[in-house]
Every structure is written in structure tokens, then in C-alpha cells.
């Protein structure tokens, strides 16, 4: 009887203990918490470097140059007496000034190349496939530059050159040209004097300025260069390609405006901006 009661007591205790482990067996280990693996590191994707020039200028460039010649260099003026070493030293000095922020126009007067010197150092604006043969050694140099950057000193048949890339800017214009005897590219049949040419240009300017005037028709009739057959249309042209006075006047105009009479080595111009 006592044994039966003891057995019942043991069973009762086991039930209250939630089914404890049998005597002599180790207690069950609690389940281990499984932690989620840390998120994989995402490497930052490097953005491509910004282009060094505006979109569309990868195949076209505007350039300014300063040329320091030495005695005997191709095309060097008789007044150039420095030797090659002195020319290179001088070119390095000019480059240092440009890299320090000096305006190109301030140093363009130091150039020994008359053509670009007269245009404030402007070499022109050219597409890669139309780069002038004379400046072939500078093509890759200029196209490797960013806008406003200055090249290292480059040896060229005409001297040591420092180049700077400028932003491509264009103007679309028409003009009426009145030549005079002795003007650049004037044909032998042109007999009028410079004063007569200026007077005629002033009269044509007045006619073109009248309300309802057809500039294109007037240019076809009166202009004295090859653009006359196109109504004086010179197309869209970048900086450095025109004579300095013509360029300054054309870029200063608003579309549809006329310039005053402008004098260049070619004669007297009346300019209309088209775009």
C-alpha cells in the first residue's frame, strides 16, 4: 500500500514538472538562437570622371598659341636673334605666367608668329579632321587639354609653342563687303579709293537698315566677295577664324542686328548676325 502511494507521488511530481528528464539523464540543452549573417558589403561604384570639355567638343577645339622662335626657325622674322636654348627658356617663362592665371591676351604680344599675334594669339576653331597641316604637331596636344588648360612647351618647326584650349563659340553671320584698290585679295578691276569704299559701305549700311530691307538680296547684288552668291552668308564660324575687328563686331550683335561699318584688311563690311 505504501509502495503504491509512493509511486503515485512520483508520477504526480513528474507531471507537475512538465515532464522532467528521467533520473540519471542530463537535462536537455536549450535551443541555440541562430543569428542572421551580416549583410554583404556593397562596394561603391566609382562614377566616371567628368569630361574635360563640354559635350560635343570631343572632335572640335578652339586654340590659342604663343610661339617663341629662334634664329633660323621656319618662318622666323629677321629680327629674331635668340638661339634655340634661349627660345625654350623664354617659352617656359611665358607658360609659367599663363599657368599662374595671366590672361592669354596679355602675353599674345610676345608671340613671334605674326598671324596669330595679330589675333591676340587665336589660332582658330577646327574639327579634328580639318585641323590645319601647319599646326599638325599641336593637334593631339590641344585635344588632350581641358577648357582653359595650358599645355607644356611643345617644339614646333616655327618655334617653341605654348597652347591653351578655349571654349568653342560660334557666330552665324552675313556681310556685305566693299573693297578698295590695294585691299587684301582685291581684284585688279577694283579701282575705287579707300575713302570711296568707306562712303559706299556707309550708303549700303543705310539701305540695309531701312524697315523691311532684304539684307540677303542686297548682299547678292552689292557684296564683293565669293559669299555674295549666298546672300553674304558666311555660315557658323568659331572664334579665331575672322579678322579681329570683324569677329568682335559679329559676336557683339544680337540675332537680326546690323553692325556699323567695320574696317578690316579686306575692305569695309556691313555685318548682320543670323542665328
GIZI-V343424 format. One record per residue. RES is the residue in three letters. PHI is phi in whole degrees, 0 to 359 (NA if undefined). BURIAL is I if it has 24 or more other C-alpha atoms within 12 Angstrom, else O. Layout:
BEGIN
RES_PHI_BURIAL, RES_PHI_BURIAL
END
This chain:
BEGIN
UNK_NA_O, UNK_296_O, UNK_294_O, UNK_295_O, UNK_294_O, UNK_296_O, UNK_296_O, UNK_297_O, UNK_295_O, UNK_297_O, UNK_295_O, UNK_296_O, UNK_297_O, UNK_294_O, UNK_293_O, UNK_292_O, UNK_276_O, UNK_71_O, UNK_80_O, UNK_299_O, UNK_297_O, UNK_295_O, UNK_304_O, UNK_92_O, UNK_262_O, UNK_293_O, UNK_296_O, UNK_292_O, UNK_285_O, UNK_294_O, UNK_297_O, UNK_282_O, UNK_283_O, UNK_271_O, UNK_272_O, UNK_291_O, UNK_296_O, UNK_298_O, UNK_297_O, UNK_295_O, UNK_288_O, UNK_261_O, UNK_285_O, UNK_294_O, UNK_273_O, UNK_293_O, UNK_283_O, UNK_296_O, UNK_298_O, UNK_294_O, UNK_298_O, UNK_277_O, UNK_215_I, UNK_300_O, UNK_304_O, UNK_98_O, UNK_255_I, UNK_292_I, UNK_245_O, UNK_213_I, UNK_216_I, UNK_256_I, UNK_223_I, UNK_238_I, UNK_220_I, UNK_238_I, UNK_246_I, UNK_248_I, UNK_274_I, UNK_237_I, UNK_299_I, UNK_99_O, UNK_294_I, UNK_301_O, UNK_76_O, UNK_294_I, UNK_292_O, UNK_300_O, UNK_284_O, UNK_279_I, UNK_241_O, UNK_292_O, UNK_274_O, UNK_295_I, UNK_296_O, UNK_294_O, UNK_295_I, UNK_295_I, UNK_298_O, UNK_295_I, UNK_297_I, UNK_295_I, UNK_296_I, UNK_295_I, UNK_298_I, UNK_298_O, UNK_293_O, UNK_294_I, UNK_292_O, UNK_273_O, UNK_108_O, UNK_295_O, UNK_293_O, UNK_300_I, UNK_299_I, UNK_293_O, UNK_253_I, UNK_299_I, UNK_294_I, UNK_276_I, UNK_291_I, UNK_259_I, UNK_253_I, UNK_304_I, UNK_297_I, UNK_283_I, UNK_299_I, UNK_294_I, UNK_255_I, UNK_67_I, UNK_91_I, UNK_292_I, UNK_272_I, UNK_129_I, UNK_238_I, UNK_222_I, UNK_284_O, UNK_304_O, UNK_279_O, UNK_236_O, UNK_295_I, UNK_295_O, UNK_300_O, UNK_302_O, UNK_254_I, UNK_308_O, UNK_296_O, UNK_261_I, UNK_301_I, UNK_296_O, UNK_297_I, UNK_294_I, UNK_290_I, UNK_275_I, UNK_273_I, UNK_271_I, UNK_299_I, UNK_88_I, UNK_279_I, UNK_250_I, UNK_281_I, UNK_289_I, UNK_290_I, UNK_243_I, UNK_280_I, UNK_223_I, UNK_306_I, UNK_270_I, UNK_147_I, UNK_274_I, UNK_243_I, UNK_245_I, UNK_245_I, UNK_225_I, UNK_271_I, UNK_243_I, UNK_294_I, UNK_287_I, UNK_228_I, UNK_231_I, UNK_226_I, UNK_256_I, UNK_219_I, UNK_239_I, UNK_209_I, UNK_243_I, UNK_250_I, UNK_244_I, UNK_267_I, UNK_221_I, UNK_300_O, UNK_96_O, UNK_291_I, UNK_300_O, UNK_69_O, UNK_290_I, UNK_288_O, UNK_298_O, UNK_287_O, UNK_283_O, UNK_247_O, UNK_293_O, UNK_279_O, UNK_297_I, UNK_295_O, UNK_295_O, UNK_294_I, UNK_296_I, UNK_296_O, UNK_295_I, UNK_298_I, UNK_294_I, UNK_293_O, UNK_291_I, UNK_297_I, UNK_296_O, UNK_293_O, UNK_290_I, UNK_274_O, UNK_293_O, UNK_301_O, UNK_81_O, UNK_296_O, UNK_258_O, UNK_299_I, UNK_300_I, UNK_294_O, UNK_294_I, UNK_295_I, UNK_300_O, UNK_276_O, UNK_243_I, UNK_290_I, UNK_243_I, UNK_218_I, UNK_296_O, UNK_285_O, UNK_302_I, UNK_295_O, UNK_257_O, UNK_72_I, UNK_80_I, UNK_290_I, UNK_259_I, UNK_78_O, UNK_267_O, UNK_236_I, UNK_279_I, UNK_298_I, UNK_91_I, UNK_260_I, UNK_264_I, UNK_300_I, UNK_308_I, UNK_294_I, UNK_295_I, UNK_300_I, UNK_300_I, UNK_292_I, UNK_296_I, UNK_289_I, UNK_279_O, UNK_280_I, UNK_265_O, UNK_308_O, UNK_91_O, UNK_281_I, UNK_253_I, UNK_278_I, UNK_284_I, UNK_291_I, UNK_245_I, UNK_260_I, UNK_225_I, UNK_295_I, UNK_272_I, UNK_139_I, UNK_245_I, UNK_241_I, UNK_244_I, UNK_247_I, UNK_237_I, UNK_275_I, UNK_262_I, UNK_289_O
END
